[in-house]
Amino acid sequence: METNSSAISLRVNGETHALTVDNRTTLLDALREHLDLTGTKKGCDHGQCGACTVLLDGRRATACLQLAAAADGRTVTTIEGMADGDRLHPVQQAFLDFDGYQCGYCTPGQICSAIGVIEEHAAGWPSAVTADVRPEAGPPPLDADEIRERMSGNLCRCGAYVSIVRAVAEAAAQVAAGREAAGGQGSGAGGTRVTA
């Protein structure tokens, strides 16, 4: 007998949820419609705008292209799970400080993506604009070109890109300073160098 639904378990923002979802349900729809986490936005529903970006097992993912059933047993962090109580994540604070938003619709996806960008950069992952991709070279300076390239999957119809780049650069500097203060834990290949 063929079934059209699956029982899944998702750990979302530190809390485990047991759900029964239609096999065609995307992670985006499971978050919004089953868990009432509406911070993750539905933009294009084709993986092209980045409004639905979440962290899936700590890595950036467009939730509209990920089936909820395929995320069974995985850890999801949405914009609702970024702050530590009343203390905003450094990326959230930087978006506020540098006006990295206008209408705000794309902002949750931009923030989730920026957090992923900072972690990927600290781990030494190159981008399409990285001049020296040798592992021993370490991460390149996180300048405006690097940030623009790494954030290129997130569109802002209001055009707040200049402020977004500044916000990501500031947040990366804050995260790097925090890692240095903590003795370099989790700093990947040499930590984050910021020049934007």
Residue pairs with C-beta under 8 A, 6 or more apart in sequence:
3 23
4 22
4 23
5 20
5 21
5 22
5 23
6 20
6 21
6 23
6 68
6 69
6 72
7 18
7 19
7 20
8 18
8 19
8 20
8 21
8 68
8 69
8 71
8 72
8 73
9 16
9 17
9 18
9 19
9 72
9 73
10 16
10 17
10 19
10 30
10 35
10 68
10 71
10 72
10 73
10 74
10 76
11 17
11 74
11 75
11 76
12 31
12 35
12 37
12 75
12 76
12 77
12 78
12 81
13 37
13 76
13 77
13 78
13 80
13 81
14 81
17 34
17 35
19 30
19 34
19 35
19 68
21 30
21 34
21 68
21 69
23 67
23 69
24 67
25 34
25 67
25 68
25 69
26 63
26 64
26 65
26 66
26 67
26 68
27 54
27 56
27 61
27 63
27 64
27 66
27 67
27 68
27 71
27 76
28 40
28 42
28 45
28 52
28 63
28 64
28 66
29 68
30 68
30 71
31 37
31 40
31 54
31 63
31 76
31 78
32 38
32 40
32 42
37 78
37 80
39 78
39 79
39 80
39 108
40 52
40 53
40 54
40 63
40 78
40 79
40 108
40 109
41 51
41 52
41 105
41 106
41 108
41 109
42 51
42 52
42 64
43 49
43 50
43 51
43 52
43 64
43 105
43 106
43 109
43 155
44 51
44 64
45 64
46 64
46 65
47 62
47 64
47 65
48 155
49 106
49 109
49 154
49 155
50 62
50 106
50 109
50 110
50 113
50 153
50 154
50 155
51 105
51 106
51 108
51 109
51 154
51 155
52 62
52 63
52 64
52 109
53 60
53 61
53 62
53 63
53 108
53 109
53 110
53 112
53 113
53 116
53 153
53 154
54 60
54 61
54 63
54 76
54 77
54 78
54 112
55 61
55 76
55 77
55 112
55 115
55 116
56 63
56 66
56 71
56 74
56 75
56 76
57 74
57 75
58 75
58 77
58 116
58 119
59 116
59 120
60 112
60 113
60 116
60 117
60 120
60 153
62 153
77 112
78 108
78 112
79 108
79 111
79 112
82 88
82 89
82 91
82 92
82 111
82 112
82 115
83 89
83 92
88 96
89 111
89 115
90 171
90 174
90 175
90 178
91 111
91 114
91 115
91 118
91 167
91 168
91 171
92 111
93 171
93 174
94 100
94 166
94 167
94 168
94 170
94 171
94 174
95 101
95 107
95 110
95 111
95 114
95 164
95 167
95 171
97 167
97 170
98 163
98 166
98 167
98 170
99 160
99 163
100 107
100 110
100 160
100 163
100 164
100 166
100 167
100 168
101 107
101 110
101 158
101 160
101 163
101 164
102 156
102 158
102 159
102 160
103 157
103 158
105 157
106 154
106 155
106 156
106 157
106 158
109 154
110 151
110 154
110 156
110 164
113 151
113 153
113 154
114 151
114 164
114 167
114 168
114 171
117 147
117 150
117 151
117 168
117 172
118 142
118 168
118 171
118 172
118 175
118 192
119 188
120 150
121 139
121 142
121 146
121 150
121 172
121 188
121 192
122 139
122 175
122 176
122 179
122 186
122 187
122 188
122 189
122 191
122 192
123 139
123 188
123 189
124 135
124 138
124 139
124 188
124 189
124 190
125 139
126 133
126 140
127 146
127 149
127 150
128 149
129 145
129 146
129 149
130 140
130 146
131 140
132 140
135 189
138 189
138 190
139 188
139 189
139 190
139 191
139 192
139 193
140 146
140 193
141 193
141 194
141 195
142 168
142 169
142 172
142 192
142 193
142 194
142 195
142 196
143 194
143 195
143 196
144 165
144 169
144 196
146 196
147 165
147 168
147 169
147 196
148 161
148 165
151 164
151 165
151 168
156 164
165 196
166 196
168 196
169 194
169 195
169 196
172 192
172 194
173 192
173 194
175 192
176 187
176 191
176 192
176 193
176 194
179 185
179 186
179 187
179 191
179 192
180 187
180 191
184 191
